[in-house]
Amino acid sequence: MTTIDELSHGARTSTGVSGVSLDVVLGPMKSGKSLALISMLSPLQFTRVRHRVYQSERHVRDSGVTSRSGGVLATTKVASLHAALEEQLDVVAVDEVHMFDLDDIAVVGRLLRRGTRVVVAGIDLDHRGELFAPVRALLELGPDTVSYRRAVCDQCRDFSATHTQVLRSGEPFLDNLGGSEALPDDGTFTYEARCRSCFVGPARA
């Protein structure tokens, strides 16, 4: 995983190809993605590195990047990542990247081409166990590092959760929404981390 020293070095050399990288942190709910982002980005506030952390305005559970272990990272809520193109930033971080659109992933590509270092975190698999379309597009950009994290399964308690089970009224929600979409985090649904054995997908429903 990229360290603060590497992020700072990338910022100092952002006018050259050597300073550009795309670092991705993926995993289910409760897998420590936010903690990883916080540990990587929070030290930048004490440097001259120009940086900003973005979250989709669809994410209403928290006002910033918040880890269950207590860490917090201030974020800018946006409807689109196009806002990142309006500033001269050395490092751009994106939390809950699966809540953005394919157009936003194209913005990530533009940021990389102009020499910006990009760090993103998000859930890789949707409520049906399929790769989120924005995450697939992100991987197609050829990340420099991809870190897959696991969580404790809320059913069997094994430290092997790879999926996020979405529940509506206590039952698995498996509707095909047509094009992988992030569901609202407004209380309509509840979420559990589950291992492959405990996850209920379309084939097991």
ChimeraX attribute file (.defattr): number of C-alpha atoms within 10 A of each C-alpha:
attribute: neighborCount
match mode: 1-to-1
recipient: residues
	/A:1	13
	/A:2	17
	/A:3	11
	/A:4	15
	/A:5	12
	/A:6	14
	/A:7	22
	/A:8	21
	/A:9	14
	/A:10	23
	/A:11	23
	/A:12	14
	/A:13	16
	/A:14	21
	/A:15	14
	/A:16	13
	/A:17	14
	/A:18	11
	/A:19	20
	/A:20	24
	/A:21	24
	/A:22	24
	/A:23	19
	/A:24	26
	/A:25	23
	/A:26	24
	/A:27	23
	/A:28	28
	/A:29	25
	/A:30	22
	/A:31	24
	/A:32	19
	/A:33	28
	/A:34	25
	/A:35	20
	/A:36	18
	/A:37	25
	/A:38	19
	/A:39	15
	/A:40	19
	/A:41	22
	/A:42	15
	/A:43	13
	/A:44	18
	/A:45	11
	/A:46	7
	/A:47	9
	/A:48	11
	/A:49	18
	/A:50	15
	/A:51	21
	/A:52	19
	/A:53	24
	/A:54	24
	/A:55	26
	/A:56	21
	/A:57	14
	/A:58	17
	/A:59	19
	/A:60	14
	/A:61	12
	/A:62	11
	/A:63	15
	/A:64	19
	/A:65	23
	/A:66	19
	/A:67	18
	/A:68	11
	/A:69	9
	/A:70	7
	/A:71	15
	/A:72	19
	/A:73	17
	/A:74	16
	/A:75	19
	/A:76	15
	/A:77	18
	/A:78	16
	/A:79	15
	/A:80	17
	/A:81	22
	/A:82	17
	/A:83	14
	/A:84	20
	/A:85	15
	/A:86	8
	/A:87	11
	/A:88	11
	/A:89	19
	/A:90	25
	/A:91	25
	/A:92	24
	/A:93	24
	/A:94	24
	/A:95	24
	/A:96	21
	/A:97	26
	/A:98	29
	/A:99	23
	/A:100	24
	/A:101	21
	/A:102	16
	/A:103	14
	/A:104	21
	/A:105	25
	/A:106	16
	/A:107	17
	/A:108	26
	/A:109	17
	/A:110	14
	/A:111	22
	/A:112	19
	/A:113	13
	/A:114	14
	/A:115	22
	/A:116	29
	/A:117	26
	/A:118	24
	/A:119	24
	/A:120	24
	/A:121	23
	/A:122	21
	/A:123	27
	/A:124	25
	/A:125	23
	/A:126	21
	/A:127	26
	/A:128	23
	/A:129	18
	/A:130	13
	/A:131	16
	/A:132	24
	/A:133	21
	/A:134	23
	/A:135	25
	/A:136	16
	/A:137	18
	/A:138	22
	/A:139	15
	/A:140	10
	/A:141	14
	/A:142	12
	/A:143	14
	/A:144	13
	/A:145	14
	/A:146	17
	/A:147	14
	/A:148	15
	/A:149	19
	/A:150	21
	/A:151	24
	/A:152	20
	/A:153	26
	/A:154	18
	/A:155	14
	/A:156	13
	/A:157	13
	/A:158	12
	/A:159	14
	/A:160	18
	/A:161	28
	/A:162	27
	/A:163	30
	/A:164	29
	/A:165	28
	/A:166	21
	/A:167	16
	/A:168	13
	/A:169	9
	/A:170	10
	/A:171	12
	/A:172	20
	/A:173	19
	/A:174	18
	/A:175	9
	/A:176	11
	/A:177	10
	/A:178	6
	/A:179	8
	/A:180	19
	/A:181	17
	/A:182	22
	/A:183	16
	/A:184	13
	/A:185	14
	/A:186	11
	/A:187	10
	/A:188	10
	/A:189	17
	/A:190	17
	/A:191	19
	/A:192	20
	/A:193	25
	/A:194	27
	/A:195	25
	/A:196	14
	/A:197	13
	/A:198	15
	/A:199	23
	/A:200	22
	/A:201	17
	/A:202	14
	/A:203	6
	/A:204	6
	/A:205	8
